[in-house]
Amino acid sequence: MMIKITENQSSSKSKHVIRIGGACGFWGDSSASTAQLLRSGELDFVVYDYLAEITLSIMARARQKDPSLGYASDFVDQVLAMNLKEIAHSGTKTLSNAGGMNPESCAAKIREIIAAQGLSLKVAVVTGDDFQQDTQKFKDAGVREMFSGEAFPDPSEIASVNVYLGAQPVVAALDAGADIVITGRCADSALTLAACVHAFRWDWNDYDRLSAGSLVGHLLECGTQVTGGNFTDWRDVPDVKKIGYPIASVYADGSCDIGKPEGSGGLISVGTVAEQLIYEIGDPRSYLLPDVTCDFSEATVVAKGENCVHVAGAKGRPAPKTLKVSATWADGWRIGLIVPYVGFEASEKAQVFADLAIGRAESVLKKLGAPGYQEVSVEIVGAGSQGGISSGGSGGFEEVALKIAARHVDQRAAGLLLRELTGLGLSIAPGMTTFNGGRPKPSPVVRLFSFLMNQEAVSPVVQLDGAEVPFTQQIFGEQVAQQEVASPPARPEAEGELVDVPLIKLAYARSGDKGDKANIGVIARKAEWLPWISAGLTDDVVASAFAHFEPGAVERFYLPGCHALNFLIDDVLGGGGIASLRLDPQAKAYGQILLQQTIPVSNAIADEVMS
């Protein structure tokens, strides 16, 4: 059965402003967000972003065990089930990628709950992102990883293969009359962009507006990270216990006001919004999405009122001809443990303990004729393992935590290291403490394999309550031209000696990951301070700050719109994600590490920031 879209459904009256709530930034986010946002009143849409590459691999394993699973069940059981009546009463549209690896089952369960509650809500499903069945074809075609050039993994080891869909099929679902739209893998910002295109009737070649709508989605997709979460000036964020989830009031030109529910905690400021704007975007001039190539470099963030910030100025170009595909695959086993050490020479004792345990485990493997560990990671928190500044080894009293982890092709070998660590408990120097309720177990190493696929090879399918919605993907993809690099303004001449000032006094910073790359955004607290920051924070300085992690190349990008710099550091996360044995595999603390740097500034600036 096919659904015929009527004129009223496909051409809803364009509005001057729409309100979109961002209710979820990851699988496991608070289920209280939806009720909070709905109570704020007059919401047109609520969007939920549940998916990451590792999330999909977990969902894939769940679907293998039970064909009815493979989606974010808490979205159905805890979020929707408790709020469906208010959603129906308010007329708020719900858009979510909670479908994960099984959007049809997710939608079926939602329909059951709708019927049980006596409601009349239409549920649409978008599929076409799952290419798990084509793994052997990719292997035979010689597909290679887009960053490392590695060959396609053994198809039998592949857990998931998903292409990033865009906003077009979601718009088709909304145009057909859907109240709730469930997708699998799509670009994080695509749900918000779909809401904007549906409401304002933007054309698919109106690239500036598509980029602006995508920026709104980028600001909402991490939930409370834009309302004070992970903010550099964390002490300035009030009442975090009841932190507010973000609401974007979006105008027809794509600009928006970012706010939060009245009476909620948290903070909306130029700093909180700018930190999220620059979060994990790589090259801000060429942020590639399925529907548009975004240029956020000129985007501005301006305070509009208390807990209200206006964002404008995004530009766009045609999307690339290809779509990104992310596959996850099993690559052996890992084991890890954190052991506190307290006392004199604690960091040295912790290192000796780790060396002994690894040595004993390696000896057993050798006697058995088994290969050694593929990788071992030892980091002593409190002794400079993260910041690169050694604080141990003086023989004084210390409090440290030893993190020891290893990777092996055999699950039994991974568990062997844990047994040796435990077996040394009564044989080592004093000061080791324990708090664990039980021994950790070896877990699978799941690696990410990213590659590109031509847009023409992807055919999304849209269904509304079991009936197919006519939909044909419009393709405007073009080869993305490299944009001219803008340079930050030069540092002005200053009288007298320059004074070293901690970067944290001059800037905000936020960091995250892109596979095995770290992304660190640095935003000047005042525009006139950026030339000083730029002069003191060169590529070489940043590489040196993370030298203890043996980074690859460092790229620096300039965002004049919000007087910021963005750094992309290659090969610095030990593989990244769950494949990494590092304490910080997603670079969450890298912004804090960089804020330790000192920047030479004029006496006038030093007096201002240090007073």
Secondary structure, DSSP 8 states (H G I E B T S, - for coil): -B----HHHHT----SEEEEEEEESSTT--TTHHHHHHHT---SEEEE----HHHHHHHHHHHHH-TT--S-HHIIIIIIHHHHHHHHHHT-EEEE-TTTT-HHHHHHHHHHHHHHTT----EEEEE--B-GGGHHHHHHTT-B-TTT--B---GGGEEEEEE-B-SHHHHHHHHTT-SEEEESSB-TTHHHHHHHHHHHT--TT-HHHHHHHHHHHHHHTTGGGGTTTT-TTGGG---GGGB---EEEEETTS-EEEE--TT-BS---HHHHHHHHTTT-SSTT-EE-SS-EEE-TT-EEEEEETTEEEEE--EEE---SEEEEEEEEEEEEEEEEEEEEEEETHHHHHHHHHHHHHHHHHHHHHHTT----SEEEEEEETTTTTTS-----SSSEEEEEEEEEEEESSHHHHHHHHHHHHHTTTTS-TTB----SS----EEEEEEEEEEEEGGG---EEEETTEEE-------------------------SS--EEEEHHHHEEEEEEEETTEEEEEEEESSGGGHHHHHHHS-HHHHHHHTGGG----EEEEEEGGGTEEEEEESS-STTSGGG--SS-TT-TTHHHHHTT-EEEE-HHHHHHHH-
